[in-house]
Amino acid sequence: MTKQLISHLVRCYQELLLLERREQRSFFYIALSLTMLFFSYPMVRSTVTAIFLENFGAKNSPYVWVYSVVALSLIISLYDRWQKRVGIHRLYLFTALATFCIMSLAVAMIIHGHPIFSYLLFVVKEIYIVLLVHSALAFFNASVSEERAKMLYGPLGAIGSIGGILGGLTTSFLTSHISTHYILLLGAGLILVTGFIFSQSSNTDHLPAEKNGGFKTKKISQSPLGAIRGVSKYIFWIAVLVSLSQFSVGLAHFKFNLLLEQLVPNTINKTYYLGLLFSSINLFTLVVQFIVTPIAFKLFQNRTIHLALPAILIILAWGGFIVGGGLLLPVAITFITFKGVDYSIFASAKEILYFPLNKAQRYGAKYVVDMIIYRVAKGIIYFVLIFFQSPPVINLLLFCSLLLWPIAVLMLFNAKPQTTPAKMHPVPLSADN
């Protein structure tokens, strides 16, 4: 295992040396901007969550989650149009600047007795990270060849996780020195800095039309729905699988928020605890993605991995939410595992599900599932949580989702089109929380 890791690192270094000087420059600034972006994200995420829970409580969090999903979907639908007009670098910088200004204004209004701006903070927090990470990765994909991009995804993923680990620890450390509001402003300032760093990744704002990376990075003559017409049953079950995973993660997240609000007093203590939590999620993701995932895919088929994941999560959910449901640590560990699995091995296993498809089908499937169904599923479970918030009902919904998960896996692989298996490449970064 150690030899394989060293060999992979050597190959990555060799790929970097093979890049043209312009490509090396782009990679350096993209990696630096992503490092700072993921370093600052725990500062923003921990403080915004703590402020919202302190002002409105966990029971109102499903409302703001629904607002965030709707707002993000709307912004994404417009983002490609804006990018074609102003270029990816200017749009990234504008997004970073707008995020900084809106967060600063919202913090000022909250300090002056207008807690309703906690909703605005939360929605902006959900939107900016998706837009900036996807913009940086889209430009990276357009800057180097596909094969080199796949080789360098691993280092970029490690950079993101390490940045998140250090950012979470820094957030917790700062809670003993400055207030939650100032930690948030520091994080917002670092977001703005990433805009200036990313602008150095290229001397031109506009890539060729076929490479002008965005949320729709490939030019396909067919519509996404038209592209998957022949494999619609297979795509349907991928969508069901992704939906059930998001139902499970969303329910675990809500259960954790309820307990955090009850057991951790005041905003600064919540910020401290959330900083450690998000560091733990990033550390778990890093370990699973770069140690557990390669071993699992070497020893087991993708079908076996997909069947094992819900079984493992059911055991963890029983121990964390039923046996230890009144204690913060067991619930936190369970939530960390759910989130980390979703970011790491499940994300990689899901990507392999697209390999039996041709290029057009893969584009259509990823657009429908990753861009639409993923967010619709989040919106559905958050909407349901507005009306059903009692712990027994949440537990029932969670275990129903987990028990339906392996059934969806069996149906999915029964509908799988026959093709030559493709080689797996590491999944880079996750922008969604």
N, C-alpha and C positions, 0 to 999 in steps of 0.2 A: 504494500500500500504506500509506504514511504517512497519507494523507488518510482512508483507511478506518479505521485504528487510532484517529486523533483523533476521527473521527465516532462510533466505537463508545464511546470514553471519554466523549464529550459526552452520548450517549444514556444511558449508565449513570449519569452524574451527574444528568441530568434525572429518571431513574427514582427515584433516591434522594430528590430533592426532592419528588416526587409521593407518596412514602410518608407515611402518617400519622405523627404524632410517636411513637406507641407502636411502630410498625414500624421507624422510624429508630433508635429506642433498641435494639430487638431486634437489628437488623442490626449496629449498632456493637459490641455486646457479643459477638455470635456471631463477627464478624470478628476481634475482639480475642482471644477465647478460641482460635480456630483458629490465629491467628498464633503465639501462645505455645505452643500444642500442637505445631505443626509445627516451631517453633524448638527445642523441647526434645527432639523425637523423635530427631534425629541423635545427641544426647548419650546417650540411652538405648540406641538401636540400636547405635551404634559400641562403647560400653563393654560392653554385654551380649554382643555377638558376640565381642569381643576376649577377654573373660573366659572364655567357653565354649570358644573355640578354644585358649586357653592351657591350660585344665584338661583338656579331653577330646579336642581335635583335630578337624579337619574331617571325618574319617571317621565320627565319631559324630553329626555334625550332621543326617543324615537321620532318626535316631531322634527327636531333639527337634523336628524339623519335623513329623513324623507326630503326635507328642503334641500339638503346638500346633494342628494342623488339627482333631484330634478334640475337644480342649478348647474351641476356638473354636466349633465346630459345636454342641456341647452348650450352651454359654453363650448363644449366639444363640437357640436354641430356647426358652430360658427367659426371655430378656430382655424380650420383649413382655409377658409375663404380669406381670413385676415392674413394668414401666413403668405398666401400667394401674392397679396398686395404689398406687404411691407417686408417680407423676408423673415426667415426663422430667427436670426440673431436680434433684429430690432424687436420682434414680437416677444422673444424671451426676456429681453431687457425691460420692455414695457410691462410685461406680466409681473416681473420681480418688483419693479417700481410701484405698480398699482397695489401689489400685495403689501408692501411696506407702508404705503400711505394709508390704505384702508385699515390695516391693523393698528397703526399709530393713532388714527382718528378714533377707532373703536375703543382702544384702551383709555384715551383721554375722556371719552364720554362715560365709560364705566366708572372711572375714578371720580367723576363729577356727579355720580348718582343716577346713571342711566343704564341699569343692568341689561336692558333689552338688547343692547349692542353685543351681548355675549352670543346671541344667535348669529349675528353677522360675522363675528370672529370665527365661529365654528364652521360656517359655510365656506368662508374664504380659506380656512385651513384645509378643508377637504378638497378644494378646487386647485389651489396653486401647485401642490406637490405633484398631482397627476399631470398637469400641463407642462411643468418645467422638466420633470424626469422624462416624459415621453418626447418632448422637444429635443432634449440633449441626446437621447438614444436614437431618435430618428435622424438627426444630423450625423451622428456617428455611423449609422448604417449606410448613409449616403456618401460618407467620406472615404470609406475603405471597401474592399471587395467583400463579397458575402462570406467566403471561406475565412478570411482574416478576421472579419467581424465575429464569426462564431468562435474562433480561437480566443479572442480577446474578451468575450462576454464574461468568462470566469473571473479574470482580474477585476473587471468593472463591478461584478457582483460582490466580490470580496471587499472592494473599496466602499461600496454602499453599506455593507454590513458593519465594517469596522468604524466607518464614520458615524453610524447610528449608535453603536456601542459606546464610543467615546462621548457622543453628544448627550446620551442619556445619563452617563456618569457625571458629566459636567453640569447638567441640569440639577441633579441631586446635590452636588457640591455647592452650587450657587445659592440654593435655598437657605443656607445658613448665613449668607452674606447680604443678599439683596432680595427685594420683594418679588412676588410672582409676576407683577406687571412689568418690572424692569427686565426680568429674564425673558419675557415674551418680546419686549422691544429689542433686546440683544439678538434674539433669534431672527426677528424680522429684518434687522440690519444686515445680518449675514446673508439672508435671502437676496437682498439688494446687491451685495458684494458679488454673489454668484452671477448676477446679470452682467457685470463688467468683466468678470473672468471669462464667461462663456463667449462674450463678444470678441475675445481675442483668438478664438478657435479657428477663425477663417478671415481672410482679407476681403471676402465677398459675402454679401448678404443673400445672394440668390444662387442656388444650385441649378443645374439643368433641370428642365421640367420633369423628367422622369425620375429625378433623384431629390426633388424638393420635399424632404421628409416631413411627415406630419402624422396625423392619426390615420390617414389613408395613404400609405407610402407606395403602393403599387398601382400602376395603371392597368386595369383589367377591363376589357370591352364589355363583359357581362356585369349585371348588377349582382350584389352579394347573394340575394335570394335565388337569382337565376343560375348562379354558379354552383349552388349546392342542390339543385333540383334532383339530380340522379342519386344523391346520397342523403336525402333529407331525413330518412329514418335514423341513420347513424348519427347525424348532426343533432337530431332531436334528443337522443339519449345522452350525448355529450352535454347538451344544454341542461338536461335534467340533473346530471351528475354535478355540474358546476352550481346549479341552483341549490341543491341539497347541501353542498359544502358551504355555500354562503349563508344558508339558513342556520346551519350549525354554528358557524363562527359568529354570526350576528347575535344569536341567542346566548352564546357563551360570553360575548362582550357585554351584553346588557346585564347578565347575571353578575358579572364582575363589577360593573358600575354601581349596581344597587348596593352591593356589600361594601364597596369603597366609600360610598356616601355615608353609610351607617357607621362604619368602624374607624374611619380616618377623619379627624376633625380639622377644620379650617383649610383655606386654599393652599397655604405654603406647605403643609404636611402632605396634602394630596399631590402637589407638584413633585415633592421629594419622592414619594412612593411611585408615582407614574414614571419619573425619570429612570428609576431602577427597573421598573417593569419593561419599558421599551428597550433598555439596554439588554435585558434578559432575552426579549423576543429576538433582537438582532443577533445576539450570541448563539441562541438556539438555532436560528435560521442558518447562520454561517457554518456551524458544526454539521448540521444535517445535510446541507447542500453540498459541502465539499468533502465530507467523510462518509456519512451514512448513505446518501443517495447513490454515489458511484458503486459502493459495495452492493447495495440492494439491487441495482439494475444489472450487476454482473452475475448475481446469484439467482435472481428470480425474474420471471416474465412480468411484463407490465400488467397483465390481468391479475396476477397474484398480488402485486403491490397494491393495485386499486381495491382489491377485496380485503387486504390486510388493514388498510388505513382506517376504515370505519370501525373495524373490530377493536383496534387499539384505542381509538377515540371513545368508544362505548365504555371500555374498562376504565379509562381515565375520567370520563364524565361521571361514572358511578362513584368512583372514589372521591373525586373532587367536589361534585355538586350534591350528591346524596349523602355519603358518609361524612364528608367534611364541609357540607354546604353552609354551615354557620361560621366558618373560620376563613379569614382572608387569605392566608398562605395557600391552603389546598386549592381554593378557587382561582387564585392568581396563577399557580403552577399549571392548572388545567387550561386556563385561558392562554397562557404563554405557549403551551403545547399545541393547542388548536390553531393559533395564529401562525406559529412557526412552521407547522406542517403545511398549512395552506400556502405559505410563502415559498417553501422549499420543495420537498419531495412530491407533494401533490401538484405543484406548478410544473415540475419537470415531467411527471407522469402524464399530465394533461397534454403537454406539448407533443408527446409521442403519439397521442391519439390522432393527431392531424397528419401523421406521416403516410398513412395509406391513401391519402387524397392527392390528386394532381395539383398543379400550381394554382389554377383558377378556383378549384374547390377549396383548397386550403385558405386562400384569401377570403372567400365567401364565408367559410366556417368560422375563421378567427374573427372576422368582422361581426358576424351575427352573435357568436357566443361570447367573445371577450369584450366586445364594445357594447353590445346591447343586453344580452341575457344576464351577464354578470351584474350590471347595474340595476336591471329590472328586478332580479332576485333580491338584491340588497334592499331595494325600495319596498318590495312586497313584505319581507320579514319585518322591516322597520314599521311599516304601516300596520301590520298585525299586532305589533307590540304596543301600539298606541292604545289598543282596546283590551289586550290580555297581558297583564303584568304580574299576576300572582305567581310566586315561586313554583307551586305544583303545576300550573299550566305551562310555565316556561320549561320545566323539566320534561313534561309530557311532549311538548313540541320538539324539544331537543332530541329526545330518544326516538321519536317517530322519524325525524329527519335522518338520524344515524342508522336506524333499522331499514329504512327505504334505500339508503345509499348502496349497499351490496346488491340489492335487487336491480337497481339501475345499472350497476356494473355488468351484471350477467346479461341483461337485455342489450346493453351497449355492445358487448363483444359478440353476441349472436348476430347483430346487425352489421358487424365490421366488414368492409369491403376487402377482398383479397388483393394483396400486393406484396412486393418485395420489401422487407423491413429496412428502415432507414436508420442511420447512425444518430444517436442522441447527442445533443449539444447542451451545455449548461444553460439554464435560464438566467438572464442577467440580474435584473433588479425588479423589485415590486414597488409600485408607486402608491398602491391603495392601502389603506390601513385596515 
